[in-house]
Every structure is written in C-alpha cells, then in structure tokens.
Amino acid sequence: QVQLVESGGGLVQAGGSLRLSCAAAGRTVNKYGMGWFRQAPGKEREFVAAISWSFLGTTQYADSVKGRFTISRDTAKNTVYLQMNSLKPEDTAVYYCAAGSSSYRQEEYDYWGQGTQVTVSS
C-alpha cells in the first residue's frame, strides 16, 4: 500500500514557477513508476508527466508542458517533484500525483494523492 501527499500548489502569475512535491509513505517510490496528472474545471483529468522506476528514471511529458515542466525523484526522500516553469493560465488545475506506472494512461496507476490546486493568473 502507498499513501501519496501532494504539496506546493498555490497562486502564481503567468510566467512564474512552482514546484510540486509528492511524498510517498508505505513502499518506496523507487519501486514504482510515478506520474502527475491534472484536472481543470469542467475538463477531464489529463496526463502531465511520468517517470519510470528504473535506474535511468526515464521520463515522458504531455506535449502541452514539454520544455516547461520537469519531473524528478529523490529516492532517499521518497518524493517525486514537478518543477513547473513559464506557467500559463491554461495550466490552472488540480494536480494529482499517482504511483504504479510510468504510463500516460491513468488507468494503469494504482495509487492517487488528494490533489493540490495550482492557479495561474494572467
């Protein structure tokens, strides 16, 4: 069993940066692929980024965030991060951390956090 707790959300102006954290309790994150998803008001939840469990930590990103967001992990701290730069108003959403896969397909993930709100003002 894995418990995930996100933090780091907030209000930021367009062009600004935020770093989200996802702390895992239970099993260690280096045994699981991890991903970030987001859900904007009135929209479906969508893939943002993922990182594999392997030593290489292979990453993948949604086209909409590629070049602006970076996913990383600290196995010693059992934490996964999402560094978000050059934020846009359309990045406004509740961001969710998930564990169990490194896929863009949310149905492949077994564990989910409660979400953290990110609001980008124009």
C-alpha positions in Angstrom: 0.0 0.0 0.0 1.2 3.5 -0.8 -0.1 6.8 0.5 0.7 9.9 -1.6 0.6 13.5 -0.3 1.0 16.4 -2.7 2.1 19.9 -1.7 3.5 23.1 -3.3 0.4 24.3 -5.1 -0.7 27.9 -5.0 -1.4 31.1 -6.9 1.3 32.4 -9.3 1.3 35.0 -12.1 1.8 33.9 -15.7 5.4 33.3 -16.5 6.2 32.3 -12.9 7.3 29.0 -11.4 6.1 26.5 -8.9 7.5 23.2 -7.6 5.1 20.5 -6.6 6.1 17.7 -4.3 4.6 14.2 -3.8 5.7 12.5 -0.7 5.1 8.7 -0.6 4.5 6.7 2.5 4.4 2.9 2.6 6.5 1.4 -0.2 9.4 3.4 -1.7 9.0 5.4 -4.9 11.9 3.7 -6.5 9.8 0.5 -6.7 7.0 2.3 -8.6 6.8 4.4 -11.7 5.2 7.8 -10.8 3.1 10.3 -12.7 1.5 13.7 -12.5 -2.0 14.4 -13.8 -4.2 17.5 -13.7 -7.8 18.3 -14.0 -9.1 21.8 -14.9 -12.6 22.9 -14.1 -15.1 21.3 -16.4 -12.5 19.1 -18.1 -11.3 15.5 -17.9 -8.2 14.6 -15.9 -5.2 14.6 -18.2 -1.6 13.3 -18.2 1.2 15.8 -17.4 4.4 13.8 -16.8 5.7 10.5 -15.7 9.0 8.9 -14.5 9.9 5.2 -14.6 11.0 3.2 -11.6 14.2 2.0 -13.3 17.7 3.3 -12.5 17.6 5.5 -15.6 14.4 7.3 -14.5 13.0 7.6 -18.0 10.6 10.5 -18.3 7.8 11.5 -20.6 5.7 14.6 -20.9 2.5 15.8 -22.4 3.1 18.0 -25.4 1.5 20.9 -23.7 4.1 21.0 -20.9 7.2 19.7 -22.7 10.1 22.1 -22.3 8.4 23.9 -19.4 7.9 21.2 -16.8 10.4 18.7 -15.3 9.6 15.6 -13.3 12.2 14.2 -11.0 12.5 12.0 -8.0 14.5 11.7 -4.8 14.5 8.1 -3.7 16.2 9.0 -0.4 13.3 11.2 0.5 10.6 9.0 -1.1 9.5 12.1 -3.0 8.7 13.0 -6.6 8.7 16.5 -7.8 7.2 18.5 -10.7 9.1 21.7 -11.5 6.8 24.0 -13.4 8.3 27.0 -15.2 6.8 29.6 -17.6 3.4 28.9 -16.3 0.4 29.8 -18.3 -3.2 30.5 -17.3 -4.2 27.3 -19.0 -2.0 25.3 -16.6 -4.6 26.2 -13.9 -5.9 22.9 -12.5 -5.8 20.5 -9.6 -2.6 18.5 -9.9 -2.6 14.8 -8.8 0.3 12.6 -8.1 -0.1 8.9 -8.9 2.0 5.7 -8.4 2.2 2.3 -10.0 3.1 3.1 -13.6 5.1 5.4 -15.8 2.5 5.5 -18.5 0.4 8.4 -19.8 -2.7 6.2 -19.2 -4.2 7.0 -15.8 -6.0 3.6 -15.6 -2.6 2.0 -15.2 -1.9 3.7 -11.9 -2.8 2.1 -8.6 -2.5 4.9 -6.1 -3.5 8.5 -6.1 -3.0 11.6 -4.0 -5.6 14.0 -2.9 -4.5 16.7 -5.3 -3.1 20.2 -4.9 -4.5 23.4 -6.6 -2.4 25.4 -9.0 -3.8 28.7 -10.2 -2.1 30.9 -12.7 -3.3 34.4 -13.1 -2.9 36.4 -16.3 
